[in-house]
Amino acid sequence: VEVEGENGCPILRGHPRFVVSGDPAGKVRLHSPSNLRVEHVLDAHTGSLSDFDVHGNTVVTCGFSSRMGNLAVDHILMVYDLRMMRATTPVQVAMEPFLLRFIPSFSSRLAILSASGQLQLLETSNSDLCLCQVETPGAMFLTFDIAPTCQAMAFGDSAGYLHVYATNPEAMFNAHPRDTEFPDPIDPIPHIPLDDVLAPLASVPLPFCPAGQPYLSDWPAQFTKKVYW
């Protein structure tokens, strides 16, 4: 499916009513799930869109603004209400936001991460500050996610490391875990010595070939004849 716009679609998020996409030009598009036609467009940032997330009827974005021809990090998170399709009160953050996620078990609590590893937890309805630093040896953080159980956060950096923070030593990552389904084991083929002329070759099962495809061991018809014992 081709997404409208020449900038592509680096970010996709799910929603009960829409398929939500974001492009580097700072726009967030709401697509119809039936035909992916664009229903609404939100102009979030004048420069570029860094990340966004959807929870319930709320969309929150972070990105860059264009100032005198240069891109500058927005210290303000844009908040949109999908019921009215308009922006609500933006949220001021203490650091340069680069990635953000809603915390699944809370309706309005966000986790915001900067590229240098600063993590801020806040409510979209107030600006209470909870700031901490994720340790990284000078690498830039590129990805971030939260487990559905809210018991773990994972951060990936440009050095190839994955930093996992958990609420307890036996944190669950899946709210509804199930045993892994593995394929049926393959029966071992019996060993036949090369010098055993009496070994029954029928002990090795012959696989079924698709119609019209011969076996590699099939001889041409002119070199074979039927023999009845």
For each residue, the residues with C-beta under 8 A, 3 or more apart:
1: 36
2:
3: 8 9 21 23 29 36
4: 29 38
5: 8 9 23 25 27 29
6:
7: 23 24 25
8: 3 5 23 24
9: 3 5 12 21 22 23
10: 22 23 24
11: 21 22 23 49 51 52
12: 9 19 20 21 22
13: 20 21 22 52 53 54
14: 19 20 54
15: 18 19 20 30 54 82
16:
17: 33 82
18: 15 30 31 32 33 39 82
19: 12 14 15 30 31 32 33 36
20: 12 13 14 15 28 29 30 31 52 54 59
21: 3 9 11 12 13 28 29 31
22: 9 10 11 12 13 27 28 29 44 49 51 52 61
23: 3 5 7 8 9 10 11 26 27 29 49
24: 7 8 10 48 49
25: 5 7 48 49
26: 23 43 44 45 46 47 48 49 63 64
27: 5 22 23 41 42 43 44 49
28: 20 21 22 41 42 44 49 52 59 61 80
29: 3 4 5 20 21 22 23 38 40 41 42
30: 15 18 19 20 38 39 40 41 42 82
31: 18 19 20 21 36 37 38 39
32: 18 19 35 36 37 39
33: 17 18 19 36
34:
35: 32
36: 1 3 19 31 32 33
37: 31 32
38: 4 29 30 31 41
39: 18 30 31 32
40: 29 30 85
41: 27 28 29 30 38
42: 27 28 29 30 59 61 80 85 87
43: 26 27 46
44: 22 26 27 28 49 52 61 63 78 80
45: 26 48 49 61 63 64 65 74 78
46: 26 43 65 66
47: 26 63 64 65 66 67 71 72 74
48: 24 25 26 45 63 64 71
49: 11 22 23 24 25 26 27 28 44 45 52 61 63
50: 61 62 63 64 97 98 99
51: 11 22 61 62 63 97 98 99 100
52: 11 13 20 22 28 44 49 59 60 61 62 100
53: 13 59 60 100 101 102 110
54: 13 14 15 20 58 59 82 102
55: 58 102 104 107 108
56: 107
57: 81 82 83
58: 54 55 79 80 81 82 102 108 124
59: 20 28 42 52 53 54 79 80 82
60: 52 53 77 78 79 80 91 100 102 110 124
61: 22 28 42 44 45 49 50 51 52 77 78 80
62: 50 51 52 74 77 78 97 98 99 100 112
63: 26 44 45 47 48 49 50 51 74 78
64: 26 45 47 48 50 71 72 73 74
65: 45 46 47 71 72 74
66: 46 47 69 70 71 72
67: 47 70 71 72
68:
69: 66
70: 66 67
71: 47 48 64 65 66 67
72: 47 64 65 66 67
73: 64 96 97 98
74: 45 47 62 63 64 65 77 78 97
75: 92 93 94 95 96 97
76: 90 91 92 93
77: 60 61 62 74 90 91 92 93 97 100 110 112 124
78: 44 45 60 61 62 63 74 87 90
79: 58 59 60 87 88 89 90 91 124
80: 28 42 44 58 59 60 61 85 86 87 88
81: 57 58 84 85 86 87 88
82: 15 17 18 30 54 57 58 59 85
83: 57
84: 81
85: 40 42 80 81 82
86: 80 81
87: 42 78 79 80 81 90
88: 79 80 81
89: 79
90: 76 77 78 79 87
91: 60 76 77 79 110 122 124 127
92: 75 76 77 127
93: 75 76 77 97 112 120 122
94: 75 120 129 131
95: 75 112 114 118 120 131
96: 73 75 114 115 116 118
97: 50 51 62 73 74 75 77 93 100 112 113 114 120
98: 50 51 62 73 113 114 115 141
99: 50 51 62 112 113 141 143 144
100: 51 52 53 60 62 77 97 110 111 112 113
101: 53 110 111 144 145 146
102: 53 54 55 58 60 106 109 110 111
103: 106 109 110 111 121 146 150
104: 55 146 148 149 150
105: 150
106: 102 103 109
107: 55 56
108: 55 58 123 124 125
109: 102 103 106 121 122 123 124
110: 53 60 77 91 100 101 102 103 121 122 123 124
111: 100 101 102 103 119 120 121 144 146 153
112: 62 77 93 95 97 99 100 119 120 121 122
113: 97 98 99 100 117 118 119 120 134 141 144 155
114: 95 96 97 98 117 118 119 141
115: 96 98 140 141
116: 96 136 140 141
117: 113 114 133 134 135 136 141 155 157
118: 95 96 113 114 131 132 133 134
119: 111 112 113 114 131 132 133 134
120: 93 94 95 97 111 112 113 129 130 131 132
121: 103 109 110 111 112 130
122: 91 93 109 110 112 126 127 128 129 130
123: 108 109 110 126 128
124: 58 60 77 79 91 108 109 110
125: 108
126: 122 123
127: 91 92 122
128: 122 123
129: 94 120 122
130: 120 121 122
131: 94 95 118 119 120
132: 118 119 120
133: 117 118 119
134: 113 117 118 119 141 155 163 165
135: 117 163
136: 116 117 139 141 155 157 159 161 163
137: 159
138:
139: 136 157 158 159 161
140: 115 116 157 158
141: 98 99 113 114 115 116 117 134 136 144 155 156 157 158
142: 156 157 158
143: 99 155 156
144: 99 101 111 113 141 153 154 155 156
145: 101 153 154
146: 101 103 104 111 150 152 153 154
147: 150 151 152 153 154 171 172 173 174
148: 104 173 174 175
149: 104 152 171 172 173 174 175
150: 103 104 105 146 147 167
151: 147 166 167 168 171 172 173
152: 146 147 149 164 165 166 167 171 173
153: 111 144 145 146 147 164 165 166
154: 144 145 146 147 162 163 164 165
155: 113 117 134 136 141 143 144 162 163 164 165
156: 141 142 143 144 161 162 163
157: 117 136 139 140 141 142 160 161 163
158: 139 140 141 142
159: 136 137 139
160: 157
161: 136 139 156 157
162: 154 155 156
163: 134 135 136 154 155 156 157
164: 152 153 154 155
165: 134 152 153 154 155
166: 151 152 153 169 171
167: 150 151 152 171
168: 151 171
169: 166
170:
171: 147 149 151 152 166 167 168
172: 147 149 151 175 177
173: 147 148 149 151 152
174: 147 148 149 177
175: 148 149 172
176:
177: 172 174
178:
179:
180:
181:
182:
183:
184:
185:
186:
187:
188:
189: 204 205
190: 203 204
191:
192: 196 199 201 203 204
193: 196 199
194:
195:
196: 192 193 199
197:
198:
199: 192 193 196 203
200: 203
201: 192 204
202:
203: 190 192 199 200
204: 189 190 192 201
205: 189
206: 215
207:
208:
209: 213 214 215
210: 213
211:
212:
213: 209 210
214: 209 218
215: 206 209 218
216:
217:
218: 214 215
219: 223 224
220: 223 224
221: 224
222:
223: 219 220
224: 219 220 221
225:
226:
227:
228:
229:
